[in-house]
Amino acid sequence: MSKANSVIALLLCVLVGELAWSYAQSQNNATLTGQDYADIPQLYAKVGIEKSSGMTPRRTGSLRACPNASRPESP
């Protein structure tokens, strides 16, 4: 492919990306429900507990020890 064709293809990709982004931004359907507001603090608390304990969630939702988490040394 020649240099001119490469430039045209790049510009076309940028144009399509810009159009897709503009369309997505014009869709104003992102409203939070009461359940969303109730879930957010619980999720923040869960993440904080998992990070401080060196545990990471599995896909099933249970916790497992993170192999490279730093653990405090026992006295």
Backbone as a ProteinNet text record, in pm:
[ID]
protein_1_A
[PRIMARY]
MSKANSVIALLLCVLVGELAWSYAQSQNNATLTGQDYADIPQLYAKVGIEKSSGMTPRRTGSLRACPNASRPESP
[TERTIARY]
84.8	0	89.6	53.9	136	115.7	203.4	197.7	67.3	21.7	-102.2	-222	-224.8	-334.2	-331.9	-213.1	-200.6	-254.2	-224	-271.5	-423.5	-477.7	-623.6	-690.4	-634.4	-691	-686.4	-577.6	-565.5	-668.3	-683.3	-781	-923.6	-951.9	-1083.4	-1110.7	-1010.5	-1025.1	-1049.5	-977.9	-995.4	-1135.4	-1182.7	-1316	-1423.8	-1412.3	-1511	-1507.3	-1388.6	-1377.1	-1440.2	-1418.7	-1476.8	-1628.5	-1681.4	-1826.8	-1886	-1821	-1869.5	-1865.1	-1757.1	-1745	-1851.9	-1873.9	-1974.7	-2114.1	-2144.1	-2274.8	-2291.5	-2188.3	-2196.3	-2214	-2149.6	-2161.2	-2297.7	-2363.8	-2494.5	-2604.5	-2579.8	-2676.7	-2668.1	-2766.4	-2763	-2854.6	-2822.5	-2905.3	-2842.8	-2734.7	-2662.7	-2721.1	-2826.1	-2881.8	-2869	-2834.8	-2818.6	-2950.5	-2979.6	-3100.8	-3069	-3170.8	-3151.1	-3067.3	-3086.3	-3007.8	-2860.6	-2832.1	-2693.1	-2627.2	-2699.1	-2644.9	-2623.1	-2709.1	-2693	-2575.3	-2550.2	-2443.5	-2304.1	-2292.1	-2160.7	-2081.7	-2137.2	-2058.2	-2019.3	-2107.9	-2076.9	-1960.5	-1958.3	-1849.3	-1717.6	-1720.8	-1599.4	-1546.1	-1635.2	-1593.1	-1533.2	-1594	-1544.5	-1405.3	-1384.4	-1253.5	-1149.2	-1183.7	-1090.6	-1049.6	-1144.3	-1114	-1023.8	-1053.3	-974.6	-832.7	-817.2	-682.3	-600.6	-661.9	-586.1	-553.6	-631.5	-606.8	-523	-489.7	-412	-494.6	-626.6	-715.1	-766.9	-789.9	-846.6	-970.6	-1073.3	-1195.4	-1176.3	-1235.4	-1242.1	-1364	-1378.1	-1496.2	-1623.3	-1612.1	-1728.9	-1769.2	-1686.8	-1718.3	-1649.8	-1586.6	-1516.5	-1378.6	-1311.8	-1180.9	-1072.2	-958	-841.6	-720.8	-618.6	-498.3	-426.9	-382.2	-307.6	-162	-101.9	32.1	140.9	129.4	234.6	194.9	96.9	58.7	160	196	290.8	214.2	267.2	203.3	288.8	224.6	303	374.7	493.3	570.8	515.8	511.3	462.1	570.2	527.1	625.6	688.9
-116.8	0	123.5	218.2	338.2	428.8	525.6	617.7	697.4	738	816	732	604.8	517.7	496.6	488.6	471.5	593.6	710.7	834.6	842.8	808.3	811.2	711.3	591.7	490.8	538.3	601.6	653	762.2	854.5	962	907.6	804.4	742.7	676.9	610	548	653.6	763.5	871.2	930.1	949	1004.7	911.5	783.4	687.5	683	685.6	687.6	811.2	925	1050.1	1046.4	994.2	984.9	890.6	777.6	682	744.4	815	878.5	985.8	1066.7	1172.5	1114.4	1006.6	942.4	887.2	821.9	764.6	873.9	987.2	1095.6	1162.9	1156.4	1220.7	1138.8	1010.6	924.7	949.2	1015.5	1052.2	959.1	830	732.2	688.9	749.8	706.3	772	711.9	759.9	648.7	685.1	587.6	569.6	445	415.4	422	412.1	409.2	289.6	176.5	56.7	79.8	151.4	183.4	264.8	366.3	449.9	368.7	270.6	186	90.3	42.8	-54	9	134.6	197.6	198.2	241.6	237.3	95.6	-0.7	-139.6	-190.4	-155.2	-198.7	-133.2	-5.1	62.2	-4	-37.5	-102.3	-239.9	-313.4	-447.3	-438.6	-345.1	-330.5	-290.5	-202.2	-160.3	-275.2	-360.1	-475.3	-572.5	-598.5	-693.5	-643	-515.1	-460.7	-463.2	-428.7	-422.3	-561	-663.5	-797.4	-882.7	-831.7	-909.9	-1016	-1000.1	-1097.3	-1039	-1125.7	-1081.9	-1164.9	-1106.1	-1182.4	-1279.9	-1395.8	-1489.6	-1455.1	-1517.5	-1492.5	-1540.6	-1635.6	-1685.5	-1593.4	-1495.5	-1401.1	-1433.9	-1551.5	-1585.1	-1521.7	-1523.3	-1460.5	-1566.7	-1531.4	-1619.1	-1531.9	-1591.4	-1515.2	-1475.2	-1353.3	-1304	-1345.9	-1418.9	-1472.2	-1367.1	-1250.7	-1151.9	-1036.5	-1057	-950.2	-944.5	-825.3	-813.3	-833.4	-916	-945.6	-888.6	-838.2	-786.5	-901.3	-873.1	-977.1	-996.5	-1125.5	-1153.2	-1121.8	-1074.2	-1037.6	-1158.8
0	0	0	-81.6	-92.3	29.1	40.1	153.1	151.9	35.2	23.8	70.2	31.7	74.3	225.5	282.4	427	500.3	449.2	511.3	500.6	386.2	367.1	461.3	474.3	563.5	708.5	747.8	883.6	910.1	817.7	833.5	839.7	759.9	761.5	896.9	952.2	1084.8	1192.3	1184.9	1282.4	1270.6	1148.5	1125.9	1180.7	1153.4	1202.9	1355.4	1413.6	1558.9	1620.1	1559.6	1608	1599.4	1489.6	1474.8	1579.4	1604.6	1704.4	1843.8	1875.9	2006.7	2023.4	1920.4	1928	1948.4	1879.4	1893.7	2035.2	2087.3	2221.4	2327	2309.3	2405.2	2399.3	2285.6	2273.3	2339.1	2364	2430.6	2580.7	2636.9	2778.2	2857.9	2859.7	2929.7	3061.2	3101.7	3220.7	3345.3	3398.7	3523.9	3626.9	3747.9	3854.2	3928.3	3963.9	4039.6	4188.8	4269.9	4413.9	4456.3	4388.7	4419.7	4387.4	4279.5	4244.6	4355.5	4404.4	4511.6	4639.7	4665.8	4784.1	4767.4	4645.3	4620	4621.2	4583.2	4569	4700.1	4813.6	4937.7	4978.2	4952.8	4986.7	4902.9	4775.5	4689	4729	4764.2	4809.7	4936.7	5028.5	5152.7	5124.4	5032.7	4999.3	4937.8	4848.5	4784.3	4888	4979	5082.2	5171.8	5209	5294	5220	5094	5016.2	4995	4968.8	4947.1	5074.4	5186.8	5311.1	5365.4	5327.8	5380.1	5285.9	5168.6	5072.4	5003.1	5004.1	4941	4810	4713	4586.2	4557.7	4494.7	4468.9	4353.6	4366.2	4253.8	4172.3	4058	3975.4	4045.6	4136	4208.3	4321.4	4352.8	4458.5	4590	4599.1	4722.8	4721.4	4835.7	4845	4845.6	4793	4798.6	4826.9	4882.4	4914.3	4785.7	4781.1	4666	4684.8	4590.2	4609.6	4626.1	4565.1	4578.9	4668.9	4755.2	4847.5	4960.7	4999.1	5110.6	5240.4	5324.4	5451.7	5564.5	5669.2	5780.1	5850.2	5895.7	5964.1	6104.3	6146.2	6280.8	6384.9	6497.6	6601.6	6666.2
[MASK]
+++++++++++++++++++++++++++++++++++++++++++++++++++++++++++++++++++++++++++

